[in-house]
Amino acid sequence: MFYNALFRYLRYNKPENTYEGSVNMHIEEFDTVLLKDGQTAAIVDKLSEDTFIADIGDSPENWDTITITIDEIEKVIYRSPKSIDG
């Protein structure tokens, strides 16, 4: 039982499944990312492999559109089906 649970944990918590902390982190349009400063950002445009336009904020009243680089991203927290189906 223990080994079964451990196997499932390791299987689903590999860097390629959590999209976290990888040198080869791959970000696509419509992904939601956690920035290193703790803010959550929605990627709205991919300018290059390491530069993105992102929306931050909680509601239309405080949304802000910013340019970020891959160095500012901690991890991908949501992979949009649109970016997966590509």
N, C-alpha and C positions, 0 to 999 in steps of 0.2 A: 504494500500500500504506500509506504513512504517513498519508495523508488519511483512509483508511478506518479505521485504528486511532484516529486523533484524533477522528473523528466518533463512533465507538462510545464512546470515553471521555467525550466531552462529553455524549452522549445519556444515559448511565447515571449520570453524576456531577453532574447538575444538583441544586440544593437540593431541588426537589420529589421527586426520586428518592431522595436520601439522608436527607431529613427533617432536615437539619442547619442550625442557625443562622438559621432563618427567623423574622421578626417574626410571621408568621402560622403558626407551628408548630402543628400539629394533633395532639393527643395523645388516644388512646382507651384504654378499658379493655383489658387484656391486652397492651398494648405494653410493650416493654422499652426503657428509656431510660438514657442515660449522664448522670449528674449532674455539675455543674461541679466538685464536689469529688473526682471520679474514681470514685465508687461506681456500681454498676449497680443499677437498681431496676426491679421489675416492677409495673406499674400494676394495682391490683386494684379500684379504684373511682374513678369520675370524679365529683367533687363539683360542679364547675363547669368552665367553659372554661379556667380557670387554676389550679385547686386539685384535688389528687389524693391518694388513699390509695395508698401503695406499700409493697411488701415489699423489704427490702434484706438482704443476707447471702448466704453460700455454701451453707449447709445448715440443716436444721431446728434444729440446736443453736445457731446464731447468727443466725437470721432475726429481723428486727425490723420492725414495721409502723409507718410514719411518715406524716405529712402533708407534702406538698411542693407548691410552686407552680411555675408554668411558668418563672419567673425562675431557678429552681435547676437547670433541665434544659438540658444542653448540646445533646443531639440524641437522636433516636429511633434505636436501633441494631437493633431488630427490630420489624416491624409484624406483629402476629398476624393470621392469616387470618380470625379471628372479627371483628376490628375492620375489616378490609377488606370482608368480606361484609356487615357491619353489619346 
